[in-house]
Amino acid sequence: MSVLIVLIPAQRAAGAGPSPAAEPGSQTPAAVVLQEEWDWVLSADGAAVSARGRGRAATLPAADSLVLVVDAAALAWHRIELPRVAATRLRAALEGVLEEALLEEPAQTHLALEPGAMPGQRAWVAALRRDLLTVALAALEAAGRDPDRVVPAWMPGPGRQGHFSAPERAEGQVRLAWSGPDGAVVLPLRGAGARALVGGDSGFGTAAAAGAGGNAQPVGWSATPAAAAAAERWLGAPVPLVDEAEFALRAAVSGWELRQFDLAPRRRGWRRAAAWWRAWRGPVWRPVRVGLACLVAVQVLGLNAWAWQQQRVIAERQQAQQALLKSAHPQVRAVLDAPLQMQRETATLRARAGQAGEADLEAALAAAAQAWPPGVAPAQSLRFEPGRLVLAVGAWTEAQQRDFRERLRPMGWAVDGAAGRLTLTRAPVSRAGS
């Protein structure tokens, strides 16, 4: 499943947002953003970078999924206990709780909860300029592109992480994105703020630079190629390289979704089903897909093997029947239906020997005499043909006919009564015991 990642820079939140009133003849903010170029990253399988580039919204490459990644510097993080209110009132309740902590007016700020957040529990709340999302979403909608998710590029996590980068819009200034169990923040590498954050007790706890010894939790460092030299000078140790494309791809696979409350995507049911389908086609579920395919293949092979075995058993039984027919009746030249031919040849031999068969008149009369109701007059007339005896009995009651029929059924004879006649038909041997 291919994934297209579009990077939303933090600078857009500072000056490209919609103005309260546009001048006549001027372009709308969405139209302005529509003409700007965005950095994008394309992954053919969602696990590795396939291509990268920059272009306008209308020229973005096609992909199965479109994910917007908001720059780390555009986000502020707050950990609070979520109010126990209805979902329709949660946004207003969050504004009341965070009113003093927000840098912008609540009406100009967009809030989003971490995945799995529950009322009454502590959870992270991401805050960013509202126009950062509304203008970008409007521009993509005007270009005919519908994002599937909007995720943060940097977020708090259980481990301590530090990433150095030098965005082009920062005019060569290297910055440090720091995250840990107590929050996430982006600071310029120049000055004492970053050093105090990493090397001292600054609310995030004490962390050792460059994985120094001691009891402090080690830090996972990384840096983009453009910021690697400054990061190594600042840390005094080598730093693993992670370019911007790989960094954005890592953020895209997170479980975050910043479009919440009034910016939540429409058609949630359809989007959720589409998201499940894309996730199912992704690399995470690849082992499950392979396992199911192998299971189906094993089942198909097993069924084919079982069918082949059954066909072999049937063929062996047919061959045994043919061998028995030829050994018992050597005069039979061509074998078409061994059981039927065996029955006919046996009946012919019995007739030649003068013995009565099961479908002969003697057998039919004996069965009728044995089942004949007591006190009933004998049959007035009869007509016989092999396997079928018709008796004229006059008027029998329903109870007498039913009793006669029930007595003959175990003997292998079926009885049909109509218009004062009883018709005895020899039933097949396989039906006699059913």
C-alpha positions as CSV (number, residue, x, y, z in Angstrom):
1,M,0.0,0.0,0.0
2,S,1.6,3.3,-1.1
3,V,1.6,6.3,1.2
4,L,2.1,9.9,0.2
5,I,3.2,12.2,3.0
6,V,2.9,15.9,2.7
7,L,4.8,18.1,5.2
8,I,3.1,21.2,6.6
9,P,5.7,23.7,7.8
10,A,5.3,25.6,11.0
11,Q,5.9,29.0,9.4
12,R,2.5,28.8,7.7
13,A,0.9,29.2,11.1
14,A,2.6,32.5,11.6
15,G,1.5,34.4,8.5
16,A,-0.4,32.5,5.9
17,G,-3.6,32.0,7.8
18,P,-6.9,33.4,6.7
19,S,-7.5,37.0,7.5
20,P,-10.7,38.3,9.1
21,A,-11.7,40.1,5.9
22,A,-10.2,39.7,2.5
23,E,-9.8,42.7,0.2
24,P,-11.9,42.7,-3.0
25,G,-10.1,41.0,-5.8
26,S,-7.5,39.4,-3.6
27,Q,-6.9,35.7,-3.5
28,T,-8.3,33.6,-0.6
29,P,-5.7,31.9,1.7
30,A,-6.6,28.5,0.2
31,A,-5.9,29.8,-3.3
32,V,-2.5,31.2,-2.1
33,V,-1.6,27.9,-0.5
34,L,-2.8,26.1,-3.6
35,Q,-0.1,27.9,-5.6
36,E,2.7,27.2,-3.1
37,E,4.9,24.2,-3.2
38,W,5.0,21.6,-0.4
39,D,7.6,19.0,0.4
40,W,6.3,15.4,0.0
41,V,7.6,11.9,0.6
42,L,6.3,8.8,-1.2
43,S,6.5,5.3,0.1
44,A,5.5,2.3,-2.0
45,D,5.0,0.0,0.9
46,G,4.6,2.3,3.9
47,A,7.9,1.1,5.3
48,A,10.7,2.6,3.2
49,V,11.0,5.9,1.2
50,S,10.6,5.4,-2.5
51,A,10.7,9.0,-3.7
52,R,10.6,12.6,-2.5
53,G,10.1,16.0,-3.9
54,R,8.4,19.3,-3.8
55,G,5.4,20.5,-5.7
56,R,2.0,22.2,-5.7
57,A,-1.1,20.5,-4.4
58,A,-2.4,19.7,-7.9
59,T,0.9,18.0,-8.9
60,L,1.2,15.7,-5.9
61,P,1.8,12.1,-7.0
62,A,-0.9,9.5,-6.6
63,A,-0.9,7.1,-3.7
64,D,-3.3,4.8,-1.9
65,S,-3.2,7.0,1.3
66,L,-2.5,10.7,1.8
67,V,-1.1,11.7,5.2
68,L,-0.4,15.3,6.3
69,V,2.5,15.7,8.8
70,V,2.5,18.9,10.9
71,D,5.9,20.4,11.7
72,A,7.0,19.8,15.3
73,A,7.5,23.5,16.0
74,A,3.8,24.2,15.3
75,L,2.6,22.0,18.1
76,A,2.3,22.6,21.9
77,W,1.6,19.8,24.3
78,H,-0.5,19.8,27.5
79,R,-1.1,16.8,29.8
80,I,-4.4,17.2,31.7
81,E,-7.1,15.1,33.2
82,L,-9.9,15.0,30.7
83,P,-13.2,16.4,32.0
84,R,-16.1,14.0,32.4
85,V,-18.5,15.6,30.0
86,A,-20.4,14.5,27.0
87,A,-18.6,14.3,23.7
88,T,-20.5,17.2,22.3
89,R,-19.2,19.4,25.1
90,L,-15.7,18.1,25.4
91,R,-14.2,20.8,23.1
92,A,-15.6,23.6,25.2
93,A,-14.5,21.9,28.4
94,L,-11.0,21.6,27.1
95,E,-10.9,25.3,26.3
96,G,-11.9,26.0,29.9
97,V,-9.2,23.8,31.4
98,L,-6.4,25.0,29.0
99,E,-7.5,28.7,28.8
100,E,-4.5,29.9,30.9
101,A,-2.0,27.6,29.1
102,L,-2.9,28.4,25.5
103,L,-0.7,30.9,23.7
104,E,-3.4,31.9,21.3
105,E,-7.1,32.7,21.7
106,P,-9.2,29.5,22.1
107,A,-11.1,30.3,18.9
108,Q,-7.9,30.4,16.9
109,T,-6.5,27.2,18.5
110,H,-7.2,23.7,17.4
111,L,-7.1,20.9,20.0
112,A,-6.6,17.2,19.5
113,L,-6.6,14.3,22.0
114,E,-4.1,11.5,22.0
115,P,-5.4,8.1,20.7
116,G,-7.4,6.1,23.3
117,A,-8.0,9.1,25.6
118,M,-10.8,8.5,28.0
119,P,-12.8,11.0,30.2
120,G,-11.5,11.2,33.7
121,Q,-8.0,10.0,32.8
122,R,-4.9,12.0,32.2
123,A,-4.1,12.4,28.5
124,W,-2.0,14.5,26.1
125,V,-3.7,17.3,24.3
126,A,-2.0,18.8,21.2
127,A,-2.6,22.5,20.5
128,L,-1.8,24.3,17.2
129,R,-3.0,27.2,15.2
130,R,-6.4,26.5,13.7
131,D,-5.6,28.2,10.4
132,L,-2.6,25.9,9.9
133,L,-5.0,23.0,9.2
134,T,-8.0,24.8,7.7
135,V,-6.0,26.5,5.0
136,A,-4.0,23.3,4.1
137,L,-7.1,21.2,4.1
138,A,-9.0,23.7,1.9
139,A,-6.1,23.8,-0.5
140,L,-6.0,20.1,-0.9
141,E,-9.7,19.9,-1.2
142,A,-9.6,22.5,-4.0
143,A,-6.9,20.3,-5.7
144,G,-9.1,17.2,-5.5
145,R,-7.1,15.5,-2.8
146,D,-8.6,14.2,0.4
147,P,-6.2,13.5,3.2
148,D,-6.8,10.3,5.2
149,R,-5.0,11.5,8.3
150,V,-3.2,14.5,9.8
151,V,-0.5,13.5,12.3
152,P,2.2,15.4,14.3
153,A,5.8,15.1,13.3
154,W,6.9,15.0,17.0
155,M,5.0,13.9,20.0
156,P,5.6,12.9,23.7
157,G,6.6,9.2,24.2
158,P,7.7,6.8,26.9
159,G,11.4,7.1,26.0
160,R,13.6,10.2,25.8
161,Q,14.3,11.2,22.2
162,G,16.3,14.0,20.7
163,H,16.3,15.0,17.0
164,F,18.4,17.7,15.4
165,S,17.2,19.3,12.2
166,A,17.9,22.4,10.1
167,P,14.8,23.2,8.1
168,E,15.2,25.4,5.0
169,R,12.7,27.9,6.3
170,A,14.7,28.3,9.5
171,E,17.5,30.0,7.5
172,G,20.2,27.5,8.5
173,Q,19.4,27.6,12.2
174,V,19.7,24.2,13.8
175,R,16.9,23.2,16.2
176,L,16.5,20.4,18.7
177,A,13.2,18.5,19.0
178,W,13.0,16.8,22.4
179,S,10.4,14.4,23.7
180,G,9.9,12.2,26.7
181,P,7.3,11.0,29.2
182,D,6.8,14.6,30.4
183,G,6.2,16.3,27.1
184,A,7.7,17.4,23.8
185,V,9.2,20.7,22.7
186,V,11.3,22.2,19.9
187,L,14.1,24.7,20.8
188,P,16.9,26.4,18.9
189,L,20.2,24.8,19.4
190,R,21.7,28.2,20.1
191,G,21.3,29.6,23.6
192,A,21.0,28.0,27.0
193,G,17.5,26.6,26.6
194,A,18.4,23.4,24.8
195,R,21.4,22.7,27.0
196,A,19.4,23.3,30.2
197,L,16.6,21.0,28.9
198,V,18.9,18.1,28.1
199,G,21.6,18.5,30.7
200,G,19.8,19.7,33.7
201,D,16.6,19.2,35.8
202,S,14.2,21.1,33.7
203,G,10.9,19.4,34.2
204,F,11.6,16.6,31.8
205,G,14.0,15.0,34.3
206,T,17.8,14.6,34.1
207,A,19.0,13.2,30.8
208,A,22.6,12.4,29.8
209,A,23.9,14.0,26.6
210,A,25.1,11.5,24.0
211,G,24.1,8.6,26.2
212,A,26.5,9.3,29.0
213,G,26.9,6.9,31.9
214,G,25.1,7.0,35.2
215,N,21.6,6.1,36.3
216,A,19.9,8.5,33.9
217,Q,17.8,7.0,31.2
218,P,19.7,7.0,27.9
219,V,18.6,9.3,25.1
220,G,17.9,8.2,21.5
221,W,19.6,10.8,19.4
222,S,19.3,11.4,15.7
223,A,20.0,14.2,13.2
224,T,19.3,15.1,9.7
225,P,22.4,15.3,7.4
226,A,22.2,19.1,7.3
227,A,22.3,19.3,11.1
228,A,24.7,16.4,11.8
229,A,27.9,18.5,12.1
230,A,26.3,21.0,14.5
231,A,24.7,18.1,16.5
232,E,28.0,16.3,16.9
233,R,29.8,19.5,18.1
234,W,27.0,20.1,20.5
235,L,27.0,16.6,21.9
236,G,30.6,15.8,21.5
237,A,29.8,12.4,20.0
238,P,28.6,10.9,16.7
239,V,24.9,11.0,16.0
240,P,22.9,8.6,13.9
241,L,21.6,10.1,10.6
242,V,17.9,10.2,9.9
243,D,16.9,12.4,7.0
244,E,13.7,14.4,6.8
245,A,11.9,11.9,4.6
246,E,12.5,9.0,7.0
247,F,11.6,11.2,9.9
248,A,8.3,12.1,8.2
249,L,7.6,8.4,7.4
250,R,8.1,7.5,11.0
251,A,5.5,10.1,12.1
252,A,3.0,9.0,9.4
253,V,2.7,5.5,10.8
254,S,1.8,6.7,14.3
255,G,-1.7,6.3,15.6
256,W,-2.4,10.1,16.0
257,E,-5.2,11.9,14.2
258,L,-5.2,15.7,14.6
259,R,-8.5,16.2,12.8
260,Q,-10.9,16.1,15.7
261,F,-14.0,17.9,16.9
262,D,-15.2,20.4,14.2
263,L,-12.3,19.5,11.8
264,A,-13.1,15.7,12.0
265,P,-13.4,14.2,8.5
266,R,-16.9,13.5,7.2
267,R,-18.2,10.0,6.3
268,R,-16.5,8.5,9.3
269,G,-17.8,5.0,8.7
270,W,-16.6,4.9,5.1
271,R,-13.2,6.4,6.1
272,R,-12.8,4.0,9.0
273,A,-13.5,1.0,6.7
274,A,-11.1,2.5,4.2
275,A,-8.5,3.0,6.9
276,W,-8.9,-0.6,8.1
277,W,-8.5,-1.8,4.5
278,R,-5.4,0.2,4.0
279,A,-4.0,-1.0,7.3
280,W,-4.8,-4.5,6.4
281,R,-2.9,-4.1,3.1
282,G,0.0,-2.4,5.0
283,P,3.3,-4.1,6.1
284,V,2.2,-4.5,9.7
285,W,-0.5,-7.1,8.6
286,R,1.7,-8.7,6.0
287,P,2.6,-11.8,8.2
288,V,-1.1,-12.3,8.9
289,R,-2.0,-12.1,5.2
290,V,0.8,-14.5,4.4
291,G,-0.4,-16.9,7.1
292,L,-4.0,-16.8,5.9
293,A,-2.9,-17.4,2.4
294,C,-0.8,-20.4,3.5
295,L,-3.8,-21.7,5.5
296,V,-6.1,-21.4,2.5
297,A,-3.5,-23.1,0.3
298,V,-3.1,-25.9,2.8
299,Q,-6.9,-26.3,3.0
300,V,-7.2,-26.4,-0.8
301,L,-4.4,-28.9,-1.1
302,G,-5.9,-31.0,1.7
303,L,-9.3,-31.0,0.0
304,N,-7.7,-32.0,-3.3
305,A,-5.7,-34.8,-1.6
306,W,-8.8,-36.0,0.2
307,A,-10.9,-35.9,-3.1
308,W,-8.1,-37.8,-4.9
309,Q,-8.1,-40.4,-2.1
310,Q,-11.8,-40.8,-2.3
311,Q,-11.7,-41.2,-6.1
312,R,-9.1,-43.8,-5.7
313,V,-11.2,-45.8,-3.2
314,I,-14.2,-45.6,-5.5
315,A,-12.1,-46.7,-8.5
316,E,-10.8,-49.7,-6.5
317,R,-14.4,-50.7,-5.5
318,Q,-15.5,-50.4,-9.1
319,Q,-12.7,-52.6,-10.2
320,A,-13.5,-55.1,-7.4
321,Q,-17.1,-55.2,-8.6
322,Q,-16.1,-55.8,-12.2
323,A,-13.7,-58.6,-11.2
324,L,-16.5,-60.2,-9.1
325,L,-18.9,-60.0,-12.0
326,K,-16.5,-61.5,-14.5
327,S,-15.5,-64.3,-12.1
328,A,-19.1,-65.2,-11.3
329,H,-20.5,-64.7,-14.8
330,P,-17.7,-65.3,-17.3
331,Q,-20.1,-65.0,-20.2
332,V,-20.4,-61.2,-19.6
333,R,-18.2,-59.5,-22.2
334,A,-18.6,-55.8,-21.7
335,V,-19.1,-54.4,-18.2
336,L,-21.2,-51.2,-18.2
337,D,-22.9,-51.3,-14.8
338,A,-21.5,-54.1,-12.7
339,P,-24.1,-54.1,-9.8
340,L,-27.1,-54.0,-12.3
341,Q,-25.5,-56.7,-14.6
342,M,-24.8,-58.8,-11.6
343,Q,-28.4,-58.6,-10.5
344,R,-29.7,-59.5,-13.9
345,E,-27.4,-62.4,-14.4
346,T,-28.3,-63.7,-11.0
347,A,-32.0,-63.4,-11.7
348,T,-31.5,-65.3,-15.0
349,L,-29.7,-68.1,-13.3
350,R,-32.4,-68.3,-10.6
351,A,-35.2,-68.4,-13.2
352,R,-33.4,-71.2,-15.0
353,A,-33.1,-73.2,-11.8
354,G,-36.8,-72.8,-11.2
355,Q,-36.4,-70.8,-8.0
356,A,-38.7,-67.8,-7.2
357,G,-37.1,-64.5,-6.8
358,E,-38.0,-61.5,-4.6
359,A,-40.0,-59.8,-7.4
360,D,-41.8,-62.9,-8.6
361,L,-45.5,-63.7,-8.1
362,E,-44.9,-66.3,-5.3
363,A,-43.0,-63.7,-3.2
364,A,-45.7,-61.1,-3.8
365,L,-48.6,-63.4,-2.9
366,A,-46.7,-64.7,0.2
367,A,-46.1,-61.2,1.4
368,A,-49.7,-60.1,0.8
369,A,-51.0,-63.2,2.6
370,Q,-48.8,-62.6,5.6
371,A,-50.0,-58.9,5.9
372,W,-53.6,-59.6,5.0
373,P,-55.9,-58.0,7.7
374,P,-57.9,-60.6,9.7
375,G,-61.6,-61.0,8.9
376,V,-61.2,-59.4,5.4
377,A,-62.5,-61.2,2.4
378,P,-60.0,-62.5,-0.2
379,A,-59.0,-60.5,-3.2
380,Q,-61.6,-60.6,-6.0
381,S,-59.0,-60.6,-8.8
382,L,-55.3,-60.0,-9.4
383,R,-52.9,-58.9,-12.1
384,F,-49.2,-59.4,-12.0
385,E,-46.1,-58.3,-13.8
386,P,-42.5,-58.6,-12.6
387,G,-42.2,-56.6,-9.4
388,R,-45.8,-55.4,-9.4
389,L,-49.0,-57.0,-8.1
390,V,-52.5,-55.4,-8.4
391,L,-55.2,-56.8,-6.1
392,A,-59.0,-56.0,-6.4
393,V,-60.1,-55.9,-2.8
394,G,-63.3,-53.9,-2.8
395,A,-63.9,-51.2,-0.2
396,W,-61.3,-51.2,2.6
397,T,-61.3,-48.7,5.4
398,E,-58.4,-46.3,5.8
399,A,-57.3,-48.1,8.9
400,Q,-57.2,-51.5,7.1
401,Q,-55.1,-50.0,4.2
402,R,-52.8,-48.3,6.7
403,D,-52.3,-51.5,8.6
404,F,-51.7,-53.5,5.4
405,R,-49.2,-51.0,4.2
406,E,-47.3,-50.9,7.5
407,R,-47.0,-54.7,7.6
408,L,-45.6,-54.9,4.1
409,R,-43.1,-52.0,4.4
410,P,-40.5,-54.1,6.4
411,M,-40.8,-56.8,3.8
412,G,-39.6,-54.4,1.0
413,W,-43.0,-53.8,-0.6
414,A,-44.7,-50.4,-1.2
415,V,-48.6,-50.3,-1.3
416,D,-50.7,-47.8,-3.1
417,G,-54.5,-48.0,-2.7
418,A,-57.0,-46.3,-5.0
419,A,-60.6,-47.2,-6.3
420,G,-60.8,-50.5,-4.5
421,R,-57.4,-51.7,-5.8
422,L,-54.2,-52.3,-3.9
423,T,-50.9,-52.1,-5.9
424,L,-47.9,-53.8,-4.4
425,T,-44.6,-52.7,-5.8
426,R,-41.3,-54.3,-5.0
427,A,-39.1,-51.6,-3.4
428,P,-35.3,-51.5,-4.1
429,V,-33.3,-53.4,-1.5
430,S,-31.6,-50.1,-0.4
431,R,-35.0,-48.6,0.4
432,A,-36.4,-51.6,2.2
433,G,-34.5,-50.9,5.4
434,S,-34.9,-47.1,5.3
